[in-house]
Amino acid sequence: MGRNKVTIYQKIKVLTPLQVGYTHKNIRNILGVSKGCISNIAKKQKLNLPLENRPGQGRKKLTTSKEDRHLIKLMKKDRRQTSEQLASEWSLSNRKVISARTVRRRLFNAGYKSYTTKRKPYRKPHHRYVRLKFARDHKKWTFNEWKNVIFSDESHFEVFNRKKRSFVRRLSSEANEPFNFKPRIQGGGGSISVWGVMTYKAVGPLIFYDGRLNGQNYINIIKPQLLPYIKKNFKQKDTYYYVQDNAPCHKSSFTMNWFKENKINTLDWPAVSSDLNPIENLWDIIDKKLTNYHPTTVNDLQQIILKIWSEISTSTCQNLVESMPRRMETCIRVKGNTSSKY
């Protein structure tokens, strides 16, 4: 590793006590600079030379600006390549040998840092087209329109296995200690499935169910809760919409006929678009807060989820619904593709 350059400001701080008559040892103890640095500054003072370093001093860079640009070009071909792979590929094309550390340093100086990739749904071109069309059709919707939307979704929680990463502080010699490991149980130690709704006002009913859903089972689950919820929160003359994803049980003829018979307007939601549904954020809130509890049975987990759900504030729901125009703008900006924000 090369030595750090002494700035002109540091040199002036050394020069001042030299002029007063301090010894080199005293200056070294006070300012923490090397003995050689003090000697060089003293020589420059004696010969009346400028304190600035002459141009061209120091170790020369192994790579040129053109070669650095070529490295960036190689990196952009596959941004998941390791530093070692980039160093090898660059060396083959330039007949120079550079280390992985040099690669990281060049890319860092150019503004490229390493980030953890995010797990997002795979979207086909058709999905992106439909998402973009949906966002454009609703880009002029304000909070006043979105507050008349009932957002619904299903989610799945396990007793022991949590989605959130956890960290532990340890010495390198403690790699095999028990506190390093987070047990992962096959099947999660039991699990539950939930259906819930929310609007800008607050969270709505939360229903637990078992097994896989078809159209008839889905309606049997939501019917006792959804109809009273709509009657309580919306007047007969109000225009409201119900949001659900494109799961087969949601789009079955049985389900759609039931909504039509009960005069419930459904919003034609694009497929593979969980990022556009704010209730997904509520599931994430629940999963994160579950790390503060230690359920051991399905019944424990159910009671804890009910408690967390009831504690979700009105302001949280309102903030999520207020984000809908921004979600539409983001979807348009990325042309229906995945964004890092939602």
C-alpha positions, 0 to 999 in steps of 0.5 A: 500500500502506498504512502499517503501524501502530505498536504500543503496544509500539513506541511505549513503546520510542520514548518511553523514550529520549525521556525520557532525552534522546536526539535524534530522529535517534539514536532513528531510527537505533537503532529504525528508526522514521520521523521523523514517528512520533517527533515524534508520540510526543514531542507526545503526551508533551508534552501528556500524551496517551495513546499509543494511537491514537484509534478510527477512524483509518486508511483505511476498508475498501472492503467491509462484513462483509456484502459480504465474506460475499457474496464468499465465497458467490460463491467457493463457487459455483465454487472454480476462479474466478480472483481477476479473475473474482470481482472482476468478478462481485462488482462487478456485483452490488454496484456497487462496483469492487474489485481482484483483490488485494482479493479475494485479501486478503479470502479469505485473511483468511477462511482461504481459500488457493489450492492446486494441484488433484490429479489423481484418477480420476473416480468415478460414483455407482455406483463411490462406492456400491461403494467405500463398501460395501466399506469398511464391510464391511471396517472391522473388519478389523485388521492381523491380517486385512490381513497375509494379503492379497497386493496385486498390480498392474501399472504402466508406466514410460518411459525419459525421462518422469517423473511428478514435477514438477521446479523450477529457480531462475532470474532473470526474465531467464533464462526462455529458458535451456536449464536451464528445460526438461525434455525430453519425448520422444514415446513416452518413449524406450521403456517397460516394463510390470511386474507385482508383488506385496507383503504386509506381510512384504516385496515379492514377485516383479516381472515385466516383460512386453510388449504388452497383456494378456488373461486367458490372457497375464495368467495365463501371466505370473503363474503361474510366480511367484505359485504358488511365492510363495504356497507359500513365504509361506502354509501350506496351512491359512492363509486368504489373499486375492489383490487385483487391480483390475477390469481386463478381463484380471483379471476374465475367465472364464479368469482367474477359473477359474484362481484357482478351480482353484488355490484362490486366494481373490480379494478382490472389489475395488471398481472405480476404487479404486487409492487403497485398494491400498497397492502403488500407493504402491510404484509412486510410490516407484519413480517418484520414485527414478528421478529420481536415475538417468538411464537411456537405454535400456529395459534400463537402466530395467529394471535400475534398477527391479529395484534400487529394488524390491529395496531397498524395506524390510520396514518400508515394506511393513508401514507401508503394510499397517498403513494399510489400516484408516485407508484404510477409515475415510477412504473411509467418511468421504468416502462413497466419494468421493475423499480427499486423503490416499490 
